[in-house]
């Protein structure tokens, strides 16, 4: 039996200025990530949000407490439904495609898996620079669904090889339900120097966090009826 846990952390002026927050929070977040524990920061009063928590969905209890309690309850209700092991690799890939579109990626081009430099898709992300001009970043994307293993160096190196081979690619993105091995984590940190291409990894814990901000996708992909439809497709 696979148990899932959530950890709520109360953010206040006192907690964010504590020695624990200054020196240990990043290590604790990495430990929670490795144990697949969902982290839920709850904002109680005006205070400086630590940079390490900036990527998380905050439940703001400073105003509209009832509304935010409903959001928190919804997340707690949807968290146990996210079970990547119930998905096929094809369904997992489609889930990632839908999520990327929700996050603002455009011009997604699905690519066939052929040869040693196989990958899943190329997508584009547009944003404005500080002067108002539009910038475009082209990502090569690979999805990896693991059953009983962590994402390893092989998938990352293969992705980097393709990104290097195409001068139009700016970045590489690996989306996986697993967590990276320690060797893979070190390699990703050094990848921009070694390959010239930054590699972004969305691991299982971060993927779950993003899905909890888009609960319609959780309903679509993790309900019993829909899973049966996807598996027969």
NUTOR-337776 format. One record per residue: residue in three letters; x, y negated, z of N, C-alpha, C, O in turn. Coordinates in steps of 0.2 Angstrom, whole numbers, plus 5000, padded with zeros to 4 digits. Layout:
<sites>
alaXYZXYZXYZXYZ
...
</sites>
This chain:
<sites>
unk500450065000500050005000500449945000500949935004
unk500349894996500749834995500349774999499849754996
unk500649755004500349695008500549625005501149625003
unk500149585005500249515003500149465009499749475013
unk500649415010500649375015500649305013500949285008
unk500349255017500349185016500649155022500549175027
unk501049095021501349065026501148985025501348955021
unk500748965030500548895030501048855034501248875040
unk501248795031501748745035501448685036501248655031
unk501448655042501048595043501648535042502148535046
unk501448485038501948435037501748375040501148345040
unk502148345045502048285049502648245049503248275047
unk502648185052503248145053503748185057504348185056
unk503548225062503948255067504248315063504848325064
unk503848355059504148415056504648405051505148435050
unk504548355047504948335041505648305043506148305040
unk505648285049506248255052506648295057507148275060
unk506348355058506648405062507348435059507448435053
unk507748455064508448485061508248545057508648565052
unk507748585059507548645055507448625047507648655043
unk507048575046506848555040507548525036507548535030
unk507948495040508548465036509048515034509348515029
unk509048575038509648625037509448695035509848725032
unk508748705036508648775035508048785030507948845028
unk507648735028507048745024507248785017506848825015
unk507748765014507848795007508048865008507848905004
unk508448885013508548955014507948995016507849055014
unk507448965020506848995022506449005016506149065015
unk506348955011505948965005506249015001505849054998
unk506949025000507249074996507049144999506949194995
unk507049145006506849215009506149235008505949285006
unk505749185008504949195007504849215000504449254998
unk505249184995505249204988505449274987505049314983
unk505949294990506249364989505749414992505749474990
unk505349394997504849435000504149434997503649465000
unk504049394992503449384989502949354994502349374994
unk503049304998502649275002502449205000502849164998
unk501749194999501549134997501549075002501349085008
unk501849025000502048965004501448915003501448884998
unk501148885009500648835008500748775012500648785018
unk501048725010501148665013500548625014500148605010
unk500448605021499848565022500048495025500348495030
unk499848445022500048375024499548345029498948345027
unk499748335035499348305040499348235041498848205043
unk499948205039499948125040500448105035500848145032
unk500448035034500948005030501648025032501848015038
unk502048045027502748065029503148075023502848085017
unk503848075023504248095017504248165015504348205020
unk504048185009503948255007504748275005505048245001
unk504948325008505648355007505648374999505148404997
unk506248354996506248374989506148444987505848464982
unk506348494992506248564991505548584991505348634988
unk505048544993504348554993503948524988503348534987
unk504348484984503948444979503648484974503148454971
unk503848544972503548584967502948614969502548644965
unk502848614976502248654979501548614978501648554979
unk501048644978500348614978500248594986500248644990
unk500148534987500048514994499348504995498948484991
unk499148525001498448525003498448465008498648465014
unk498148405006498148345009497548335014497048325012
unk497748345020497248335025497148265028496748255033
unk497448215025497448145028496748115026496548075030
unk496448135021495748115020495448165016495748215013
unk494748165016494348215012494548285015494648335011
unk494548295022494748355025494348415022494548475020
unk493648405022493248455020493348485013493348545011
unk493548435008493648455001494348495001494348544997
unk494848475005495448505004495448575008495848615006
unk495048575013494948645016494648695011494748755011
unk494148665007493848715002494448734997494448794995
unk494848684995495448704990495848764994496048804990
unk496048755000496448795004496048865004496448915003
unk495448865006495048925006495048964999495149024999
unk495048924994495048954987495648984986495649044983
unk496248954987496848984986496949044990497249094988
unk496749044997496749105001496349164998496549224999
unk495749144995495349194992495649224985495549284984
unk495949184981496249204975496949244976497049284971
unk497349224981497949254981497949324981498349354977
unk497549364985497549434985497349464978497549524976
unk497049424974496849454967497449454962497349494957
unk497949424963498449414958498949484960499349484964
unk498849524955499249594955499449604948499149634944
unk500149584947500349594940500449664938500449674932
unk500549714943500549784941499949804938500049864935
unk499449774938498849794935498849774927498349804924
unk499249734925499249714918499749754914500249784916
unk499549754908500049784903500449734901500349674902
unk501049744898501549694895501249644890501349584890
unk500749674886500449624881499949574885499949524883
unk499549604890499149554893499549504897499349454898
unk500049534900500549484904500749424900500849374902
unk500949444894501249394889500649344887500849284886
unk500049374886499549324884499349274890499149224889
unk499449304896499349264902499849204902499649154904
unk500449224901500949174901500849114895500949054897
unk500549144890500449094884499849044887499948984886
unk499349074890498849034892499048984897498848924897
unk499449004902499748964907500148904904500148844906
unk500648924899501048864896500648814893500748754893
unk500048834890499648784887499248744892499248684891
unk499148774898498848734903499348684906499148624908
unk499948704905500548654908500748604903501148564905
unk500448604897500548554892501048564887501248524883
unk501248634886501648654880501148654874500548674874
unk501448644868501048634862501448674857502048694858
unk501148684851501448714845501748784846502348794844
unk501448824850501648884852501648934846501148934842
unk502248964844502349004839502549074842503149084844
unk502149124841502249194843502749224838502649224832
unk503249254841503749284836503749364837503649384842
unk503849404831503949474832504549494836505049464835
unk504449554839505049584843505449624838505249684836
unk505949594835506349624830507149614831507349564833
unk507549674831508249664832508449654839508049654844
unk509149644839509449634846509249564849509349554855
unk509049514845508849454847508149444848507849384846
unk507749494850507049484851506849444856507149434861
unk506249404855506049364860505249354859505049384854
unk504949314863504149314862503849254859503449264855
unk504149194860503849134857504349074857504849074861
unk504149024853504448964854503948914855503348914852
unk504048864860503548814862503848754862504448744863
unk503448694862503648634862503348594868502748604869
unk503748554871503548514877503648434875504248424874
unk503148394875503248324874503148284880502748294884
unk503548234881503448184886503848114884504148114879
unk503648064888503948004887504547984891504548004897
unk505047954888505647934892505447874896504947844895
unk505847844900505747784904505547724900505247674903
unk505747724893505647664889505047674885504847634880
unk504647734886504047744882504047784876503547794872
unk504647794874504747834868504647914869504847934874
unk504347944864504148014865504748064864505148054859
unk504948104868505448154868505148224867504548234869
unk505548264863505248334862505748384864506348374862
unk505548434868506048494870505748554867505148574868
unk506148594864505948654861506248714865506848714866
unk505748754867505948814872505848874868505348884864
unk506348924869506248994867506049024873506349024878
unk505549074872505149104878505249174878505049204873
unk505349204883505349284884504949294890505049264896
unk504449344890504149364896504349444897504449484893
unk504449454904504649524906504149544912504149514917
unk503849594911503449624916503749684919503949734915
unk503949684925504349734928503849774933503449744936
unk503949844933503549884938503849894944503549874950
unk504449914944504849924951505549904950505949934953
unk505649844947506349824947506349744947505849714946
unk506949714948507049644947507249624940507649664937
unk507149564938507449544932508149534932508449514937
unk508549564927509249574928509549534922509249494919
unk510249544922510649494917510449514910510549474905
unk510249574908510149594901509649544898509749524892
unk509049534901508549494898508849424897508649394892
unk509149404902509449334902509949324896509949274893
unk510349364896510949364891510649364884510849334879
unk510149414883509849414876509449354874509449324869
unk509149324879508749254878509249204876509149164872
unk509849204880510349154879510649154872510849104869
unk510749224870511049234863510549204858510849174853
unk509949214858509549184853509549104853509549074848
unk509449084859509449004860510148974857510148924853
unk510649014858511348984855511348994847511648954844
unk510949044845510949054837510549004833510549004827
unk510148964837509648924833509748854836509648834842
unk510048804832510148744834509548694835509648644838
unk508948724834508348684835508148694842507748654845
unk508448744846508148764852508548714858509148714857
unk508148684862508548644867508548684874509048674878
unk508048734875508048764882507848834881507448854876
unk507948874886507748944886507248954892507448924898
unk506748994892506249004897506149074898505949114893
unk506249104904506049174905505549174910505649144916
unk504949204909504449214914504349284916504249324911
unk504349304922504349374924503949374931503849324934
unk503649434932503349444938503749464944503549464949
unk504449484942504949504947505349444950505249384948
unk505749454954506249414956506949424953507049484951
unk507349374953508049394950508549424955508449414961
unk508949464952509549494956509949434958509949384955
unk510349444963510849394965511349374959511549324958
unk511549434956512049414950511649374945511949334941
unk511049394943510649354938510549284940510649234936
unk510449264947510349204949511049164948511049104946
unk511549194950512249154949512349144942512649094940
unk512149194937512249184930511849124927512049084923
unk511249114930510749064927511048994929511048944925
unk511348994935511648924937512248904933512348844932
unk512648954931513248944926513048934919513448924915
unk512448954917512248964910512348904906512648904900
unk512148844908512248784904513048774902513148744897
unk513448784907514148774905514448834900514848814896
unk514148894901514448954897514148954890514448964886
unk513448934890513148944884512948874880512748874874
unk512948824884512748754882511948754882511648704880
unk511548804884510848804884510648814891510748864894
unk510248764894509948774901509448824900509048834896
unk509448874905508948924906508548914912508748904918
unk507848914911507348904916507048974917506849004913
unk507048994924506649054925506049044930506149014935
unk505549064928504949064932504849144934504649184931
unk505049154941504949214944504249234946503849184946
unk504149294949503549314951503249264957502649254956
unk503649244961503349194967503149134964502549104965
unk503549104959503349034956502749044951502349004951
unk502749104948502249114943501549114947501049094945
unk501549154953500949154957500749084959500149064959
unk501249044961501048974963500748934958500248894959
unk500948944952500648904946499948934945499548894943
unk499848994945499249024944498749004949498148994948
unk498948994955498448974961498248894959497748874962
unk498648864955498448794953497948794947497748744945
unk497848854944497448864938497048924940497148974936
unk496648924945496248984947495749014941495549074942
unk495648974936495249004931495549054927495249104925
unk496249054927496649104924496649164928496749224926
unk496649154935496649214940495949254938495949314938
unk495449214938494849244937494749284930494549334929
unk495149254925495149284918495549344918495249394915
unk496049344921496549404920496549454926496849514925
unk496249444931496349484937495649514940495649544945
unk495149504936494449534938494449604935494749614930
unk494149644938494049714936493749724929494049764925
unk493249684928492949694921493449664916493449704910
unk493749614917494149584911494749624910495049634905
unk495049654916495649704915495449764911495849784906
unk494849784911494649844907494549824900494749864896
unk494349764899494249734892494949724889495049744883
unk495449704892496149684890496449754888496749764883
unk496349804893496649864892496449904886496749944883
unk495749894884495449924878495649894872495549914866
unk495849824872495949784866496549814862496749784857
</sites>
